[in-house]
Amino acid sequence: QLQLVESGGGLVQAGGSLRLSCAVSGFTLDYYHIGWFRQAPGKEREGVSCVNSRGGGTNYADSVKGRFTISRDNAENTVYLQMDSLEPEDSAVYYCAGNPYIYRSCDFIESSFTSWGQGTQVTVSS
């Protein structure tokens, strides 16, 4: 069973940066795509970024392109989301999730993600 634990959330001013971490256990990252999703109060959960199972391929929502960077450290079994130039609209609970369907590229289809972390809160003040 894949387990994921997010960390690194917090309160930051607009224009600032945060780096979220997703520590993965139970399986090595070679067997899962890892995605980041977020959910703001009163809004549906949305995909933010995704990285393919063996590195190389990434995917970003249009709203974060050029500001967020996803990376993975297979030796540490950890995936990171570097968030720069943060905006108040980025405030949300951020979740990482594992997708075992690695025969196709990582995407934001939630039903593809079979394991989820508990989330970490990101708040960006204006």
Phi, psi and omega in degrees: 000125179285134176237141183228137180228119179270152174205167175105356178290171179166195180255131181216152177280156176304138184093348181277186184227153171217152172238118177269146176240145175233103179273126186249137175220164180101322176214160174279158182296343180301337188257006183218138159285149176237130180241155171248132177235164176215153177220120176266157180304130178078004181238159176285155176292141182226150176285140181249308182201159183209145177231137182292164190297328182240031177078173174094314183253131178227163182216140181225145169292148181303326186291344182241357180302134181086349181244325182252147177225125177260143177211163179225144175242097185295329180295325179265356183054044184226142175244139183243151171232105176275122183243114180245164179049049184294146181237155178306329180292348177278353180297127183180171166273128182256132181239143167253154186210153182251136182240113183276357185273068191278002177284349173234160184294154180296138179218190183251024177282109189299327181295344177283342185263115188262347180226139185227148171277181184272347177097154175222137186277133172240125179234125181246118181268148182270000000 
